[in-house]
Amino acid sequence: MKKKKTRKKGFCHQILRCWQLYVLLLPTIIYFLIFNYAPMVGIQIAFRDYKVSKGFWESAWVGLKHFKTFLEAYQLPTLIENTVKISVYSLIWGFPIPIILALLLNESKSQKLKKVVQTLTYAPYFISTVVLVAMLSMFLSPSTGVINKMIEFLGGTAYDFMGSASAFRPVYIISGIWQGAGWSSIIYVAGLAGIDPQLLEAAEIDGANRFQKIWHVNLPGIMPIVVIQLIMSCGGILGVGYEKVYLMQNTLNQSVSEVISTYVYKMGLLNAQYSYTTAIGLFNTVINLAILLIVNQICKKVSEVSLF
């Protein structure tokens, strides 16, 4: 009992001693409570037949009805397959690119070239999704697109990339890499800047060439950051955003472009099936959380680096 009282007194004393810092922290806590935790009350919609006229508490409680409906839906295998394929392919091809870009920038001796490359690679990140998809439609147009004009110039035949099911994923992934690689590389560039120069000097004295210094000094130096980023990326395997997919989607590529998020958008906002789509969103979140925990545990055992 005495130990518990001592701990409570010690905790209160810490708060009183640094109360100014806690006051500065208060707005952030209030923000998260209002915009992140308070809306979680709406999760109960997944277990009710929600009617706008009746509200949260008066709508009929139906338990796991909507989860069962989704798990028995004929679209489920296609939705999961499309979502997982887009996420996994994006992870496989897109995850290493920012690391490679950061390593190349770190090796550049010219500060001017480094700044130019950084500006050119960071800029696409600030292009809105709508503008990006409009650019893709213009560049990949089978009649007037620059890409098809180049293909025809080289003796090939124009191809409708945006209307092809087989081309949807490559276009989605490549455009995503182009837009996000530069911005994602910032954290790795910062990590490389924090590596002790004495380690590189010691490697050079030992006769290491540039590639060996990258492999044995730079990469191990940013490996904790790489592992954390990998864990967080794996935690969003089923979290493909609907905006870009929905804007790129058409009747010709819908067989490979219909993912969980676009299905939720159509069923929830367009068809007003709020309870059903809330259940799908909750199911999606639980699966992502499970994957995050599994990958985190694996990384903890393999590399001794983890989120928690």
Buried (B, 14 or more C-beta within 10 A) or exposed (E): EEEEEEEEEEEEEEEEEEEEEEEEEEEEEEEEEEEEEEEEEEEBBBBBBBEEEEEEEEBEEBEEBBBEBBEEBEEBEBBBEBBBBBBEBBBEBBBEBBBEBBBEBBBEEEEEEBEEBBEEBBEBBEBEBEEBBEEBBEBBBBEEBEBBBEBEEEEEEBBBBBBBEEBBBEBBBBBBBBBBBBBBBBBBBEBBEEBEEEBBEEBBEEEBEEEEBBBBBBBEBBEBBBBBBBBEBBBBBBBBEBBBBBBBBEEEBBEBBBBBBBBBBBBBEEEEBBBBBBBBBBBBEEBBEEBBBEBBEEBBEEEEBBBE
